[in-house]
Amino acid sequence: MLTKKYRSGMKRFTLIELLVVISIIAILAGILLPALNSARDKARTMTCLNNLKTQGVGFAQYSTDWDNYIAYPLSPAAALDDGIYSGGAVNNNRGWACYIATYFIPGYAPPAWPNSHRPLTKWSMFHCPLDQKTQIIKISDGTLRPRLSYALPLALVRHKNLYGLKTSNPDLRNSSRIINLTEPNETQHNYSGTFLGSNGGGQMVYLLYQASETALSQRHKLRAGTLFLDGHVELVPFSRYYASGINFTSLTKLELK
């Protein structure tokens, strides 16, 4: 127990001194927090690029197993006799991501729905950590499903009368510059309900039309995480997409200059 004499010798902080200390703490927080946030975002961007790199390995393995075809919503792709959005049998199959997931999710095989393999966090390689939408979503029927943050250019699976394309296609010979996957914009009306396994036109599973600020995600500050057909990844400025005249529905306009 403190004696009266000891207590009387203790120094008390004045109100002004307390305010000064609080002000210093606030200033330090103002200096450090932006740096910490920046470091956190950079780490999340690296995770996003690693996700794309892993998916690139899946695309390469799929092509090896299925006669050089690019991952498609049916295996083997050569057996497909109708196209995406045609209302045929393909709509009963899962989207492209499920066909490369078989190489990373033990025991999973399409056409099973991804949410049949729990926990759903095991599917996080298909979700960018900077995505404005959560990794697990609840769809209209109340089912929980893993989200898909990345999209495949439609031209890589449907081109003119071709349904299912090979990496050996002459229009894809510059594979180190051909876009394989990129990040669609979260503000698109059909993005919020996009989940792994979907293969319909009402979701952002496939990218359509020209590259623009409304088509590409802005979560990396006007740059998009991009997987190329040769398997390497880059954080590509939007300006490079625009200068290259990228159009996701044209096989001859998927090459970044």
C-alpha positions as CSV (number, residue, x, y, z in Angstrom):
1,M,0.0,0.0,0.0
2,L,1.3,3.4,-1.0
3,T,2.1,5.7,1.9
4,K,0.8,9.2,2.0
5,K,4.3,10.6,1.7
6,Y,5.0,8.4,-1.5
7,R,1.7,9.4,-3.1
8,S,2.4,13.1,-2.5
9,G,5.7,12.8,-4.4
10,M,4.1,11.3,-7.5
11,K,4.0,13.6,-10.6
12,R,0.5,14.2,-12.0
13,F,-0.1,15.0,-15.7
14,T,-1.8,18.2,-16.4
15,L,-4.6,18.4,-18.9
16,I,-2.4,20.2,-21.4
17,E,0.3,17.5,-21.2
18,L,-2.3,14.8,-21.8
19,L,-3.6,16.7,-24.8
20,V,-0.1,17.0,-26.2
21,V,0.5,13.2,-25.9
22,I,-2.9,12.5,-27.5
23,S,-2.0,14.9,-30.4
24,I,1.4,13.2,-30.9
25,I,-0.2,9.8,-31.0
26,A,-2.8,11.1,-33.6
27,I,-0.1,12.5,-35.8
28,L,1.9,9.3,-35.7
29,A,-1.2,7.3,-36.5
30,G,-1.9,9.6,-39.4
31,I,1.6,9.0,-40.8
32,L,1.8,5.3,-40.2
33,L,-1.7,4.1,-41.2
34,P,-1.5,5.0,-44.9
35,A,1.8,3.2,-45.1
36,L,0.4,0.2,-43.4
37,N,-2.7,0.2,-45.6
38,S,-0.5,0.5,-48.7
39,A,1.6,-2.5,-47.5
40,R,-1.5,-4.5,-46.9
41,D,-2.9,-3.7,-50.3
42,K,0.4,-4.7,-52.0
43,A,0.4,-8.0,-50.1
44,R,-3.2,-8.6,-51.3
45,T,-2.3,-7.7,-54.9
46,M,0.6,-10.3,-54.7
47,T,-2.0,-12.9,-53.5
48,C,-4.2,-12.0,-56.4
49,L,-1.3,-12.5,-58.9
50,N,-0.4,-15.8,-57.2
51,N,-4.0,-16.9,-57.6
52,L,-3.8,-16.2,-61.3
53,K,-0.5,-18.0,-61.6
54,T,-2.0,-21.1,-59.9
55,Q,-4.9,-21.0,-62.3
56,G,-2.5,-20.8,-65.2
57,V,-1.0,-24.1,-64.0
58,G,-4.5,-25.5,-64.1
59,F,-5.0,-24.3,-67.7
60,A,-1.7,-25.9,-68.7
61,Q,-2.6,-29.2,-67.1
62,Y,-6.0,-29.2,-68.7
63,S,-4.5,-28.6,-72.2
64,T,-2.0,-31.4,-71.6
65,D,-4.8,-33.8,-70.6
66,W,-7.3,-32.7,-73.3
67,D,-5.5,-32.5,-76.6
68,N,-4.4,-28.8,-76.3
69,Y,-7.9,-27.5,-75.7
70,I,-8.3,-24.4,-73.5
71,A,-10.3,-25.2,-70.4
72,Y,-13.9,-25.4,-71.4
73,P,-17.3,-26.3,-69.7
74,L,-17.2,-29.9,-70.9
75,S,-14.4,-32.5,-71.0
76,P,-13.3,-33.3,-73.5
77,A,-13.9,-30.0,-75.2
78,A,-13.9,-31.7,-78.6
79,A,-17.1,-33.5,-77.7
80,L,-19.1,-30.3,-77.4
81,D,-21.8,-29.9,-80.0
82,D,-23.5,-26.8,-78.9
83,G,-22.3,-23.4,-77.7
84,I,-22.3,-21.3,-74.6
85,Y,-25.7,-19.6,-74.0
86,S,-27.3,-21.9,-76.7
87,G,-29.6,-23.5,-74.2
88,G,-28.2,-26.9,-74.9
89,A,-26.4,-29.5,-72.8
90,V,-23.5,-27.2,-72.1
91,N,-25.7,-25.1,-69.7
92,N,-25.9,-28.2,-67.5
93,N,-22.2,-28.1,-67.0
94,R,-20.0,-26.0,-64.7
95,G,-18.0,-23.0,-65.9
96,W,-14.3,-23.0,-66.9
97,A,-13.0,-22.6,-63.3
98,C,-14.4,-25.9,-62.2
99,Y,-12.5,-27.8,-64.9
100,I,-9.1,-26.5,-63.7
101,A,-10.2,-26.8,-60.0
102,T,-10.0,-30.6,-60.4
103,Y,-6.2,-30.2,-60.2
104,F,-6.2,-28.4,-56.9
105,I,-9.3,-29.4,-54.9
106,P,-8.9,-33.0,-53.8
107,G,-11.9,-35.2,-54.6
108,Y,-13.7,-32.5,-56.7
109,A,-14.9,-33.2,-60.2
110,P,-17.5,-31.4,-62.4
111,P,-20.4,-31.4,-62.9
112,A,-20.6,-31.3,-59.1
113,W,-21.2,-27.9,-57.7
114,P,-18.2,-26.4,-55.9
115,N,-20.3,-25.7,-52.7
116,S,-20.5,-29.5,-52.3
117,H,-16.9,-29.5,-51.2
118,R,-16.5,-27.7,-47.9
119,P,-15.1,-25.6,-46.4
120,L,-15.8,-23.0,-49.0
121,T,-12.6,-21.2,-48.1
122,K,-10.7,-23.9,-49.9
123,W,-11.9,-22.2,-53.1
124,S,-10.2,-18.9,-52.2
125,M,-7.7,-19.2,-55.1
126,F,-10.5,-18.0,-57.3
127,H,-11.1,-14.9,-55.3
128,C,-9.1,-11.7,-55.3
129,P,-8.5,-10.4,-51.7
130,L,-9.1,-6.9,-52.9
131,D,-12.5,-7.8,-54.4
132,Q,-15.2,-5.5,-53.0
133,K,-17.4,-8.6,-52.7
134,T,-16.9,-11.3,-50.1
135,Q,-15.4,-14.7,-51.0
136,I,-18.5,-16.5,-50.0
137,I,-21.9,-15.3,-51.2
138,K,-25.5,-16.3,-50.5
139,I,-27.6,-16.7,-53.7
140,S,-31.3,-16.1,-54.1
141,D,-32.3,-19.6,-52.9
142,G,-30.2,-19.2,-49.7
143,T,-27.3,-21.5,-50.8
144,L,-23.8,-20.4,-49.9
145,R,-21.4,-20.5,-52.8
146,P,-17.7,-19.5,-53.4
147,R,-17.3,-16.3,-55.5
148,L,-15.4,-16.1,-58.8
149,S,-13.3,-12.9,-59.2
150,Y,-11.8,-13.7,-62.5
151,A,-13.2,-14.0,-66.0
152,L,-12.2,-15.7,-69.3
153,P,-12.5,-13.8,-72.6
154,L,-15.5,-15.3,-74.5
155,A,-13.4,-15.6,-77.7
156,L,-11.2,-18.3,-76.1
157,V,-14.2,-20.7,-75.9
158,R,-16.5,-19.5,-78.7
159,H,-15.2,-18.0,-81.9
160,K,-17.4,-17.8,-85.0
161,N,-18.6,-21.4,-85.5
162,L,-15.9,-22.9,-83.2
163,Y,-16.9,-24.0,-79.7
164,G,-13.7,-25.0,-77.9
165,L,-10.4,-23.7,-79.0
166,K,-6.9,-25.1,-79.0
167,T,-3.8,-23.4,-77.8
168,S,-2.3,-24.3,-81.2
169,N,-4.8,-22.0,-83.0
170,P,-2.8,-19.7,-85.3
171,D,-4.4,-16.6,-83.9
172,L,-3.0,-17.5,-80.5
173,R,0.6,-18.1,-81.5
174,N,1.9,-15.1,-79.5
175,S,0.9,-16.8,-76.3
176,S,3.0,-14.5,-74.1
177,R,0.7,-11.6,-75.1
178,I,-2.7,-13.3,-75.3
179,I,-5.1,-12.6,-72.4
180,N,-6.2,-15.8,-70.7
181,L,-7.9,-14.4,-67.6
182,T,-8.4,-10.9,-66.2
183,E,-10.5,-9.2,-63.6
184,P,-14.0,-7.9,-64.4
185,N,-15.5,-4.8,-62.8
186,E,-17.4,-5.4,-59.5
187,T,-19.9,-2.7,-60.4
188,Q,-21.2,-4.5,-63.4
189,H,-24.9,-5.4,-62.8
190,N,-24.3,-9.1,-63.1
191,Y,-21.1,-9.3,-61.1
192,S,-22.6,-9.4,-57.6
193,G,-24.2,-12.8,-58.2
194,T,-21.2,-14.4,-60.0
195,F,-20.2,-17.6,-58.3
196,L,-18.0,-20.6,-59.0
197,G,-19.8,-23.2,-61.2
198,S,-22.1,-20.9,-63.0
199,N,-21.9,-21.1,-66.8
200,G,-24.7,-18.8,-67.9
201,G,-24.7,-15.5,-69.7
202,G,-26.2,-13.7,-66.7
203,Q,-23.0,-13.7,-64.8
204,M,-19.4,-12.5,-65.2
205,V,-17.9,-15.9,-66.0
206,Y,-16.9,-14.8,-69.5
207,L,-15.8,-11.3,-70.5
208,L,-17.7,-9.6,-73.3
209,Y,-17.1,-6.5,-75.5
210,Q,-14.2,-4.1,-75.4
211,A,-11.8,-3.3,-72.5
212,S,-12.9,-0.2,-70.6
213,E,-13.0,1.2,-67.1
214,T,-16.5,-0.3,-66.7
215,A,-15.4,-3.7,-68.0
216,L,-12.2,-4.0,-65.9
217,S,-11.9,-4.1,-62.1
218,Q,-10.4,-0.9,-60.6
219,R,-9.3,-2.7,-57.3
220,H,-5.7,-2.4,-58.3
221,K,-5.8,1.3,-59.2
222,L,-6.4,1.3,-62.9
223,R,-4.4,-1.9,-63.4
224,A,-5.8,-5.4,-63.9
225,G,-4.3,-8.7,-62.8
226,T,-3.8,-10.6,-66.0
227,L,-3.0,-14.2,-66.8
228,F,-1.5,-14.8,-70.2
229,L,-1.9,-17.9,-72.3
230,D,1.8,-18.9,-71.8
231,G,1.1,-19.0,-68.0
232,H,2.9,-15.8,-66.8
233,V,1.0,-13.0,-65.0
234,E,1.3,-9.2,-64.9
235,L,-0.5,-6.3,-63.4
236,V,-1.4,-4.5,-66.6
237,P,-2.3,-0.8,-66.8
238,F,-5.7,-0.1,-68.3
239,S,-3.9,2.2,-70.8
240,R,-2.2,-0.8,-72.3
241,Y,-5.5,-2.6,-72.7
242,Y,-6.9,0.5,-74.5
243,A,-3.9,1.0,-76.7
244,S,-4.1,-2.6,-77.8
245,G,-7.7,-2.3,-78.8
246,I,-8.7,-5.4,-76.7
247,N,-12.1,-6.9,-77.5
248,F,-12.9,-10.0,-75.5
249,T,-15.3,-11.4,-78.1
250,S,-12.7,-11.3,-80.9
251,L,-10.0,-13.9,-81.1
252,T,-7.8,-11.6,-83.1
253,K,-8.1,-8.8,-80.5
254,L,-6.9,-10.5,-77.4
255,E,-3.2,-9.6,-77.8
256,L,-1.7,-6.9,-75.6
257,K,0.9,-4.8,-77.5
